[in-house]
């Protein structure tokens, strides 16, 4: 009788061990058999998802019959989530010439020297946590001649953030090391990122390219949010 019990217990342990081994090694074999080309697409998407952020532009036009220096402008604006603090106001309809601004009670104000005719401003913000940009006390909110404006349609773009690029730069305080980045993004394969401006390579990140393995490369073209310069980004996977 004891022999039969021992035999049954042994068979039960054997079946459980085989079942566990099958599950464990199947997951390993599935990972090994996953084509590198498919992983390259996934890793490229993760890298771009890390670097890109939702960026918003609103053009404001204000017409006036005579020059009006040192004016205060006002815009009643509804911000998408987590974007208000990043707000900047630029003179003209492109990024570059920042104006002094203030946000009080969810109302946007800025200072400008108005000229006769049409005056254009670009209100820009991005989906990013940061300190409040528009916080200047020099915008006189008690000024009686505040000019109330109406915004054109809000334009949303997917832009590469320079602040996120800096996280791949070992010389910057916000640098994220390669192993931490892999763990955070749940990346299993080795990879390398190379960033080019319009003339040359300016930053590389990750492992060196191997000599004896096939390397799968994904090319991405984009624009940096902070200065609107073009950028080419290569993600190499093996």
Secondary structure as UniProt FT lines:
FT   HELIX           2..33
FT   HELIX           36..51
FT   STRAND          52..64
FT   STRAND          68..76
FT   TURN            81..82
FT   HELIX           84..86
FT   STRAND          88..91
FT   TURN            95..96
FT   STRAND          101..104
FT   TURN            105..106
FT   STRAND          107..114
FT   STRAND          117..126
FT   TURN            137..138
FT   TURN            141..142
FT   TURN            144..145
FT   STRAND          147..149
FT   STRAND          155..160
FT   HELIX           162..165
FT   HELIX           166..168
FT   TURN            170..171
FT   TURN            173..174
FT   HELIX           178..185
FT   STRAND          191..196
FT   STRAND          201..206
FT   STRAND          216..224
FT   TURN            225..227
FT   STRAND          230..237
//
